[in-house]
């Protein structure tokens, strides 16, 4: 019975492999028969994917097949990963030029996933082949299909480098790999993207096996990803850096990415500081505008007062001069109170303007008292008030 069972198992395995191979061949034929208009942009291509394929797995296979069969590896720039490159621009560039390093392969794959409503992310890390850790950074994809996370490496699936030349060699084994298998050769810089309940440490990856601790607890990477998605880009960088440091910085690839994150966070702090200072300066300028408007109105009133309110104008216009001046100056005072001086010069400017605003408001109050008496006096006797 045993030989029969083995034969049946082997037959089932070969049949599954043949079906999988047929699926790739069938997918490639679909693209060969597609009109040229499909390949004008990532948008047109994504729309074609959704039109020709129903299930996420088939769409993912379509993305994988087209990229690996169409995009050539850019050998001249093979070590030039730029973590700050704009993903959308890089994806479109890769689609148009049909040439990229791993980052371009991954960003294009990710962009097409997003346009076809498949949840996916670009993962940066480093690799291991034949027991040797690579000293170059690498990028690949994790994507969700039927509520399960899988790993994809379109770069390795496209071919390999031989004596400085890219050799296209389609490798379907880098399509839709279980994270438990993928970790044998691919180590994410952020351990969350291992998509494992028991993440590997850097040391585990170097040794090639997971060191089981006595009190190991399952890690909910799915919950961590959901929490991660609620964060701003800068907050994501902060938690990523923390996880990287906790997992261990052992090689230059990890170190370079950690430095990139640190520099980005530092630049963001500088940007926020600059924006905050800019806002404070704008507030001071706004306070000065209100002061000038109020001062102009008060000076107009004083000029009119010195002429004993001649030529005669309606009483309401005289009152409006003081009221307008009072409103503008109080607006200036309110704004000044809300300014945080970020240096000594700013503090001096605020204090100087506050003094003149306060002084002018005091004089306005005096004139309000006079004006109240003036307006309540019979017009025949108002001129006597100026003599006093």
HELIX and SHEET records of a PDB file:
HELIX    1   1 UNK A    2  UNK A   32  1                                  31    
HELIX    2   2 UNK A   36  UNK A   39  5                                   4    
HELIX    3   3 UNK A   42  UNK A   52  1                                  11    
HELIX    4   4 UNK A   56  UNK A   70  1                                  15    
HELIX    5   5 UNK A   75  UNK A   77  5                                   3    
HELIX    6   6 UNK A   87  UNK A   97  1                                  11    
HELIX    7   7 UNK A  102  UNK A  115  1                                  14    
HELIX    8   8 UNK A  154  UNK A  158  1                                   5    
HELIX    9   9 UNK A  172  UNK A  174  5                                   3    
HELIX   10  10 UNK A  179  UNK A  182  1                                   4    
HELIX   11  11 UNK A  191  UNK A  194  5                                   4    
HELIX   12  12 UNK A  202  UNK A  207  1                                   6    
HELIX   13  13 UNK A  221  UNK A  229  1                                   9    
HELIX   14  14 UNK A  233  UNK A  247  1                                  15    
HELIX   15  15 UNK A  252  UNK A  306  1                                  55    
HELIX   16  16 UNK A  315  UNK A  337  1                                  23    
HELIX   17  17 UNK A  344  UNK A  376  1                                  33    
HELIX   18  18 UNK A  383  UNK A  387  1                                   5    
SHEET    1   A 2 UNK A  72  UNK A  73  0                                        
SHEET    2   A 2 UNK A  99  UNK A 100  1                                        
SHEET    1   B 5 UNK A 132  UNK A 133  0                                        
SHEET    2   B 5 UNK A 120  UNK A 129 -1                                        
SHEET    3   B 5 UNK A 138  UNK A 145 -1                                        
SHEET    4   B 5 UNK A 148  UNK A 152 -1                                        
SHEET    5   B 5 UNK A 177  UNK A 178 -1                                        
SHEET    1   C 3 UNK A 132  UNK A 133  0                                        
SHEET    2   C 3 UNK A 120  UNK A 129 -1                                        
SHEET    3   C 3 UNK A 186  UNK A 188 -1                                        
SHEET    1   D 2 UNK A 159  UNK A 162  0                                        
SHEET    2   D 2 UNK A 165  UNK A 168 -1                                        
END                                                                             
